Amino acid sequence: MRIRRVALGGGIALVLCVPVVISVAASANPDKLISRGRPAVASSDRGGHPAGQATDADPGTRWESAAGPGTQWVRIDLGAVRTVDRVLLHWGSQYARTYRVQTSTDGANWTDVYVTRSGTGGVEDLKRLGGAGRYVRVLATQRGADSGGYALSEIKAYGPSAAPLPAVSPATGSLAAGLDDPRKKETALELVSSAENSTLAWRHEYGYIEDIGDGRGYTAGLVGFCSGTSDLLAVVEEYTRREPGNPLAAYLPALRTVDGSDSHAGLDPGFPAAWRMAARDPVLQKVQEDERDAMYFRPAVRLAESDGLRALGQFAYFDAAVVHGVSGLRAIRQNALARAESPAQGGDEIAYLNAFLDARVKQMRAEGAHGDTTRVDTAQRLFLRRSNLDLTGPLTWQVYGDRYQIAAS
């Protein structure tokens, strides 16, 4: 600090403290805008307002989601892993009351850098975020208005101007699709198979059969059709309808007798061998797939869609239907709805799915044969913690101590 004395006359002096160096930018934010013009995708858009209009530097354009309650998102690809210190949001009249700003290195597994349940719309300037990732996402889960969806005219991400780190391969595929999409359905079937058959190769399990001691008799095939719960009987009846005289037809009277019990009466010793032999027949393979879809997959997905759930929630319903039946799924759902609103009711999807998985775990622990809840704890709950509501790959999880992975599609 240099001291200057300025004489004012009459023996009076004014002391001035003058910095040796004066920097106009000393308090300015050194971060640079790193999102302008970057590619963007969204869970939905409508009325000619795609995701890219939120990064085009034109305040007169906007991204606008499909109308209705529930979760929507817009994701920006920064091109490489970057530090993200600040995000500026310009909401339209359709804003989010509950939303998260997130970063990700792979476009599948997300980390929250900002969470609010009291968004006010307008311009929201979010600072000191301390995030890092190739992707930045705004995940909106509850509307601030009673109608419409969500709209953002601008999303501006800021970070240091230093050169970015090496690029990460992007996650591709059908990002926002539900399980009606064949690729997402395949993911769901592999996830179920990891728990039911300890393999992702579910097409190798047509001939699986054993009594696992759960009080349901023989468990067989792709999703564990059981001799004690009517679904194995339904499979053999449909197989016999399509191919009379098959090696399982002779066991239909016994299957009808043991239905509802854990008995093997009339099935031992020949039924397991007959099942394994018949499972080589493409007709029985197709029957298993059709019955799986008719009894479990389609009812679960339709119910999840009516609740406004994305792919992860649809899978959680499907897995519950496989283990507990559709009636059991509905009971678990009712318990969850007593604690949280579904997205279709205007609730936060993440909060609702946590309530659903809590109810699912409680039900599993009440059933002696399903007391091990890792298919929820280290799989479905893991995806939820990572905000991977669309089951976008890469996926990594564990079931019953075994580790599995599905690569980015």
C-alpha positions in Angstrom: 0.0 0.0 0.0 1.4 3.5 -0.9 0.5 6.5 1.3 -0.1 9.8 -0.4 -0.6 13.1 1.5 -2.6 15.8 -0.3 -2.3 19.4 1.1 -5.6 21.2 1.3 -4.3 24.4 2.7 -4.4 25.9 6.1 -2.1 23.1 7.4 -4.7 20.4 6.7 -3.6 17.2 4.9 -5.8 14.3 3.6 -4.3 10.9 3.7 -5.2 8.6 0.8 -4.6 4.9 0.6 -4.0 4.0 -3.0 -3.4 0.4 -4.1 -0.2 -0.1 -6.0 -2.1 -2.1 -8.6 -5.8 -1.6 -9.3 -7.6 -4.6 -11.0 -11.0 -3.8 -12.5 -11.7 -7.5 -12.8 -10.5 -8.4 -9.2 -14.0 -9.4 -8.1 -15.3 -10.6 -11.5 -16.3 -14.2 -12.0 -13.5 -15.9 -14.0 -15.8 -18.6 -15.3 -16.8 -18.8 -18.9 -20.0 -19.8 -20.6 -19.4 -23.4 -21.7 -22.8 -24.5 -22.8 -23.7 -22.1 -25.7 -24.5 -23.9 -28.9 -23.7 -27.3 -27.4 -25.9 -30.3 -28.4 -28.9 -30.9 -26.2 -31.5 -33.6 -26.0 -34.7 -33.8 -23.9 -37.1 -36.4 -22.6 -39.8 -34.8 -24.8 -40.6 -31.6 -26.6 -43.7 -30.1 -28.2 -44.8 -27.3 -30.5 -41.5 -27.0 -32.4 -39.6 -26.2 -29.2 -36.7 -28.7 -29.1 -34.0 -29.0 -26.5 -31.4 -27.1 -28.6 -33.4 -23.9 -28.2 -32.4 -23.7 -24.6 -28.7 -23.4 -25.6 -28.9 -21.3 -28.8 -28.3 -17.9 -27.0 -31.7 -16.6 -28.3 -34.0 -15.6 -25.4 -36.9 -15.6 -27.9 -36.7 -19.4 -28.3 -37.3 -22.1 -25.7 -37.3 -25.8 -24.9 -40.8 -26.9 -24.0 -41.7 -30.4 -22.7 -44.8 -32.4 -23.3 -47.7 -31.2 -21.2 -48.8 -33.0 -18.1 -47.5 -33.8 -14.6 -44.4 -36.0 -14.1 -40.7 -36.0 -14.8 -39.1 -34.3 -17.8 -35.5 -33.4 -18.4 -33.2 -31.6 -20.8 -29.5 -32.6 -21.1 -26.6 -30.7 -22.5 -23.4 -32.3 -23.9 -20.4 -30.2 -23.1 -18.2 -32.3 -25.3 -15.8 -33.3 -22.6 -15.6 -33.5 -18.8 -15.7 -29.9 -17.6 -16.0 -28.2 -14.2 -19.4 -26.7 -13.7 -19.5 -23.9 -11.1 -22.7 -22.0 -12.1 -25.9 -22.7 -14.0 -28.3 -19.9 -15.0 -31.9 -20.9 -15.8 -34.5 -18.8 -17.6 -37.8 -20.5 -17.0 -41.0 -19.7 -19.0 -44.4 -19.6 -17.4 -44.2 -23.4 -17.2 -41.6 -23.8 -14.5 -40.6 -26.5 -12.1 -41.3 -26.3 -8.4 -39.1 -29.3 -7.7 -36.1 -29.9 -9.8 -32.4 -31.0 -9.7 -29.4 -29.8 -11.6 -27.1 -32.7 -12.2 -23.8 -33.6 -13.8 -22.6 -36.9 -15.3 -19.5 -38.2 -17.0 -21.4 -40.9 -19.0 -24.9 -39.6 -19.5 -26.4 -42.4 -17.3 -25.3 -42.0 -13.7 -26.0 -38.6 -12.3 -24.8 -36.5 -9.4 -26.9 -33.7 -7.9 -25.2 -30.3 -7.7 -28.4 -28.5 -6.8 -31.8 -29.7 -5.5 -34.8 -27.6 -4.7 -38.5 -28.2 -3.8 -39.4 -24.5 -3.9 -38.5 -23.3 -7.3 -40.1 -20.0 -8.2 -39.6 -19.8 -11.9 -38.2 -16.7 -13.7 -34.4 -16.4 -13.6 -32.6 -18.6 -11.2 -28.9 -18.1 -10.9 -27.3 -21.1 -9.2 -23.7 -20.4 -8.1 -20.8 -22.3 -6.4 -22.1 -25.6 -7.6 -18.7 -27.4 -7.7 -19.9 -30.0 -10.2 -18.0 -31.8 -12.9 -19.1 -33.8 -15.9 -19.4 -34.1 -19.6 -23.2 -33.7 -19.3 -25.4 -31.2 -17.5 -29.0 -32.0 -16.9 -32.0 -30.2 -15.5 -34.3 -32.9 -14.1 -37.8 -31.4 -13.4 -40.0 -33.6 -11.3 -42.9 -31.4 -10.2 -44.6 -28.5 -12.0 -45.0 -25.1 -10.6 -48.2 -24.5 -12.5 -51.4 -26.5 -12.6 -51.2 -27.1 -16.4 -48.7 -27.5 -19.2 -45.3 -29.0 -18.6 -41.9 -27.3 -18.3 -40.2 -24.6 -20.5 -36.7 -23.1 -20.4 -35.7 -20.4 -22.8 -32.1 -20.5 -21.7 -29.8 -22.9 -19.8 -26.3 -21.4 -19.3 -23.6 -23.5 -17.7 -20.4 -21.8 -16.6 -17.0 -23.2 -15.7 -13.3 -22.3 -15.8 -11.8 -21.5 -19.1 -9.0 -24.0 -18.8 -8.8 -26.7 -21.5 -11.3 -29.6 -20.9 -10.2 -33.0 -19.9 -10.2 -35.9 -22.4 -13.6 -36.7 -23.9 -15.7 -39.6 -22.6 -17.7 -41.8 -25.0 -21.3 -40.6 -25.0 -24.2 -42.7 -23.9 -26.4 -43.3 -26.9 -29.5 -45.3 -27.6 -33.1 -44.6 -26.7 -32.6 -42.3 -23.8 -36.1 -41.4 -22.8 -38.0 -44.5 -24.0 -40.1 -46.7 -21.7 -40.1 -50.5 -21.7 -42.3 -50.6 -24.8 -39.0 -49.9 -26.7 -37.4 -53.2 -27.6 -34.0 -52.2 -26.4 -35.3 -51.0 -23.0 -37.4 -54.2 -22.7 -34.3 -56.3 -23.3 -32.5 -54.4 -20.5 -35.4 -55.1 -18.2 -35.4 -58.8 -19.1 -31.7 -59.0 -18.4 -32.1 -57.3 -15.1 -34.8 -59.8 -14.0 -32.7 -62.7 -15.2 -29.8 -61.6 -13.1 -32.0 -62.1 -10.0 -34.1 -65.0 -11.2 -31.4 -67.0 -13.0 -28.0 -65.5 -12.0 -27.3 -64.6 -15.6 -28.0 -61.9 -18.2 -28.5 -64.6 -20.9 -32.2 -65.1 -20.2 -32.7 -67.0 -23.5 -30.6 -69.8 -22.0 -33.1 -70.4 -19.2 -36.1 -71.9 -21.0 -35.2 -75.3 -19.5 -34.5 -74.2 -16.0 -36.4 -76.1 -13.3 -36.0 -76.8 -9.6 -37.8 -76.6 -6.3 -36.2 -73.7 -4.4 -38.1 -74.4 -1.2 -40.3 -71.3 -1.3 -43.6 -73.2 -0.9 -44.5 -72.8 -4.5 -43.5 -76.2 -5.8 -41.4 -76.4 -9.0 -40.0 -73.1 -10.3 -39.3 -73.3 -14.1 -38.5 -71.3 -17.2 -37.7 -67.7 -17.9 -39.3 -65.9 -15.0 -39.8 -68.7 -12.6 -43.3 -70.0 -13.5 -44.4 -72.1 -10.5 -46.4 -75.3 -10.2 -48.1 -73.9 -7.1 -49.2 -70.5 -8.4 -51.1 -71.3 -11.6 -48.6 -69.8 -14.1 -46.7 -73.0 -14.8 -50.1 -74.7 -15.4 -51.0 -71.9 -17.8 -47.8 -72.3 -19.7 -48.3 -76.0 -20.2 -52.0 -75.6 -21.2 -51.1 -73.0 -23.8 -48.2 -75.2 -25.1 -50.6 -78.1 -25.4 -53.1 -75.9 -27.2 -50.4 -75.0 -29.8 -48.8 -78.4 -29.9 -51.0 -81.3 -28.8 -49.2 -84.4 -27.8 -46.1 -82.6 -26.4 -44.2 -84.4 -23.6 -45.7 -82.2 -20.9 -49.4 -82.7 -21.8 -49.5 -85.9 -19.8 -48.7 -83.9 -16.6 -51.7 -81.5 -17.0 -53.9 -83.5 -14.6 -51.2 -83.4 -11.9 -50.5 -79.7 -12.5 -54.1 -78.9 -11.9 -54.1 -81.0 -8.7 -51.0 -79.4 -7.2 -52.0 -75.9 -8.1 -52.1 -73.8 -5.0 -49.7 -76.0 -3.0 -46.0 -77.0 -2.9 -46.8 -80.6 -3.7 -45.0 -82.7 -6.4 -47.8 -85.3 -6.4 -48.0 -86.8 -9.9 -45.0 -84.8 -11.1 -42.1 -86.8 -9.8 -39.9 -88.2 -11.0 -40.5 -87.5 -14.6 -41.7 -83.9 -14.9 -38.3 -82.0 -14.5 -36.7 -84.1 -17.3 -39.8 -83.7 -19.5 -39.7 -80.0 -19.0 -36.0 -79.7 -19.9 -36.6 -81.8 -23.0 -39.7 -79.8 -24.1 -37.8 -76.5 -23.5 -35.7 -77.3 -26.6 -38.9 -76.9 -28.7 -39.1 -73.4 -30.2 -42.9 -73.6 -29.6 -42.5 -73.9 -25.8 -39.9 -71.2 -25.9 -42.3 -68.8 -27.7 -45.1 -69.8 -25.2 -42.9 -68.9 -22.3 -42.2 -65.5 -23.7 -45.8 -64.8 -24.6 -47.1 -65.9 -21.2 -44.4 -63.9 -19.4 -45.5 -60.8 -21.3 -49.2 -61.5 -20.9 -49.1 -62.3 -17.2 -46.5 -60.0 -15.9 -44.7 -57.6 -18.3 -47.6 -55.9 -20.1 -49.9 -55.5 -17.0 -46.9 -54.1 -15.0 -45.8 -51.7 -17.7 -49.4 -50.4 -18.3 -49.9 -49.8 -14.6 -46.6 -48.0 -14.3 -47.4 -45.9 -17.4 -50.7 -44.9 -15.8 -48.8 -43.8 -12.7 -46.5 -41.6 -14.9 -43.3 -43.7 -14.3 -40.4 -43.8 -16.6 -38.4 -46.9 -17.5 -36.9 -47.5 -14.1 -40.3 -47.4 -12.4 -41.8 -49.6 -15.1 -39.0 -52.2 -14.5 -39.6 -51.9 -10.7 -43.3 -52.8 -11.2 -42.4 -55.6 -13.6 -39.9 -57.2 -11.2 -42.5 -56.9 -8.4 -45.1 -58.6 -10.6 -42.7 -61.5 -11.4 -42.0 -62.2 -7.7 -45.4 -61.3 -6.1 -47.8 -61.6 -8.9 -49.8 -58.7 -10.3 -52.1 -58.8 -7.3 -49.1 -58.5 -5.1 -47.7 -55.6 -7.2 -51.0 -53.8 -6.8 -50.9 -54.2 -3.0 -47.3 -52.9 -2.9 -48.4 -49.9 -5.0 -51.3 -49.1 -2.7 -48.9 -49.0 0.2 -46.6 -46.7 -1.7 -49.5 -44.4 -2.7 -50.4 -44.1 1.0 -47.0 -42.4 1.6 -46.3 -40.5 -1.6 -48.2 -39.2 -4.7 -47.3 -40.8 -8.0 -46.0 -38.6 -10.8 -49.4 -38.8 -12.5 -50.9 -37.3 -9.4 -48.4 -34.5 -9.4 -45.8 -36.1 -7.1 -42.1 -36.2 -7.3 -41.1 -39.4 -9.1 -37.9 -40.0 -7.1 -39.9 -39.7 -3.8 -42.6 -42.0 -5.1 -40.2 -44.7 -6.2 -38.4 -44.6 -2.9 -41.8 -45.2 -1.2 -42.5 -48.0 -3.6 -39.2 -49.7 -3.0 -39.7 -49.3 0.7 -43.1 -51.1 0.4 -41.5 -53.7 -1.8 -38.8 -54.5 0.7 -41.3 -54.7 3.5 -43.3 -57.2 1.5 -40.3 -59.3 0.6 -39.2 -59.5 4.2 -42.7 -60.7 5.2 -42.2 -63.7 2.8 -39.7 -66.2 4.1 -38.4 -67.2 0.7 -37.8 -63.6 -0.4 -36.1 -62.2 2.7 -32.9 -61.4 0.7 -33.8 -58.0 -0.7 -30.6 -57.3 -2.7 -32.4 -57.3 -6.0 -33.9 -54.1 -4.7 -31.1 -52.7 -2.5 -28.1 -53.1 -4.8 -29.9 -52.8 -8.1 -33.1 -50.8 -8.3 -32.3 -48.6 -5.4 -28.8 -48.0 -6.8 -30.2 -46.9 -10.2 -32.6 -44.6 -8.3 -29.8 -43.0 -6.2 -28.0 -42.3 -9.5 -31.2 -40.7 -10.9 -31.1 -43.1 -13.8 -34.9 -43.0 -14.3 -34.6 -44.0 -18.0 -32.4 -47.0 -17.4 -29.8 -45.6 -19.7 -26.6 -47.6 -20.1 -24.0 -48.2 -18.9 -25.6 -50.0 -15.9 -23.7 -51.7 -13.1 -25.3 -53.5 -10.2 -25.1 -56.5 -7.9 -27.6 -59.2 -7.0 -27.0 -61.9 -4.4 -23.3 -61.0 -4.4 -22.8 -61.3 -8.1 -21.8 -58.3 -10.2 -23.4 -57.5 -13.5 -22.9 -54.8 -16.2 -24.8 -53.7 -19.3 -22.8 -51.4 -21.6 -24.0 -48.2 -23.1 -26.4 -49.0 -26.0 
